[in-house]
Amino acid sequence: MPTTDQQQELTRSLHRSHGSFELALAPVLMALIGLWLDRTFDTLPLFTIVLAAVGVLGSTVKVMYVYKAQMAEEAAAAPWNRSVSEAAGQ
């Protein structure tokens, strides 16, 4: 049975790797929806291209914002950002 520390590290790893799945699957899913719309309205390949581009853009922006938020948390917890009273253990 894994320890609590191992479970927490596994959870962190899974949270970190979800960005790669978003970058790969969002454009594919959006392109499939676009393909269905194109076949329905006989506009091939308009919706496929537009929705695939929206999927790429949306997933990239989301991953970028999540990355920036995580880096801000890490920077706030960095030793050089602690006040003197925290560093002294008060």
Phi, psi and omega per residue, in radians:
M1 nan 2.223 -3.129
P2 -1.176 2.588 3.107
T3 -1.309 2.965 -3.138
T4 -1.087 -0.686 3.112
D5 -1.092 -0.719 3.127
Q6 -1.152 -0.696 3.120
Q7 -1.135 -0.714 3.128
Q8 -1.143 -0.705 3.128
E9 -1.152 -0.689 3.093
L10 -1.099 -0.743 3.114
T11 -1.090 -0.766 3.102
R12 -1.078 -0.720 -3.138
S13 -1.107 -0.735 3.124
L14 -1.144 -0.665 3.100
H15 -1.158 -0.633 3.128
R16 -1.223 -0.580 -3.050
S17 -1.489 -0.134 -3.096
H18 -1.147 -0.430 3.139
G19 -1.078 -0.640 3.136
S20 -1.162 -0.651 3.102
F21 -1.183 -0.684 3.111
E22 -1.102 -0.772 -3.130
L23 -1.108 -0.541 -3.109
A24 -1.535 -0.728 -2.994
L25 -1.526 -0.548 -3.109
A26 -1.062 -0.859 3.124
P27 -1.111 -0.643 3.135
V28 -1.140 -0.802 3.141
L29 -1.104 -0.778 3.128
M30 -1.134 -0.670 3.108
A31 -1.132 -0.660 3.099
L32 -1.147 -0.692 3.065
I33 -1.122 -0.730 3.095
G34 -1.098 -0.690 3.100
L35 -1.092 -0.744 3.103
W36 -1.093 -0.764 3.115
L37 -1.114 -0.721 3.123
D38 -1.077 -0.728 3.126
R39 -1.219 -0.599 3.138
T40 -1.186 -0.763 -3.066
F41 -1.771 0.088 3.113
D42 0.956 0.883 -3.117
T43 -2.141 0.459 -3.055
L44 -0.868 2.321 -0.065
P45 -1.849 0.460 -3.031
L46 -0.956 -1.079 -3.082
F47 -1.156 -0.570 3.131
T48 -1.058 -0.858 -3.115
I49 -1.191 -0.793 -3.096
V50 -1.111 -0.836 -3.097
L51 -1.240 -0.559 3.051
A52 -1.132 -0.722 3.104
A53 -1.134 -0.696 3.084
V54 -1.102 -0.690 3.097
G55 -1.103 -0.752 3.110
V56 -1.122 -0.850 -3.113
L57 -1.092 -0.818 -3.114
G58 -1.102 -0.773 -3.128
S59 -1.220 -0.613 3.110
T60 -1.158 -0.772 3.126
V61 -1.109 -0.744 -3.141
K62 -1.106 -0.797 3.129
V63 -1.093 -0.658 3.128
M64 -1.125 -0.777 3.137
Y65 -1.166 -0.692 3.097
V66 -1.113 -0.736 3.119
Y67 -1.076 -0.812 -3.139
K68 -1.092 -0.698 3.121
A69 -1.140 -0.724 3.117
Q70 -1.148 -0.690 3.128
M71 -1.180 -0.623 3.089
A72 -1.136 -0.706 3.080
E73 -1.100 -0.768 3.128
E74 -1.116 -0.721 3.141
A75 -1.153 -0.667 3.129
A76 -1.164 -0.535 -3.125
A77 -1.569 -0.014 -3.087
A78 -1.191 2.584 -3.112
P79 -1.016 -0.591 -3.097
W80 -1.308 -0.132 3.109
N81 -1.790 0.014 3.126
R82 -1.388 2.584 3.099
S83 -1.342 2.935 -3.097
V84 -1.133 -0.656 -3.132
S85 -1.188 -0.624 3.085
E86 -1.199 -0.682 -3.135
A87 -1.169 -0.539 3.140
A88 -1.429 -0.144 3.100
G89 1.521 0.369 -3.125
Q90 -1.617 nan nan
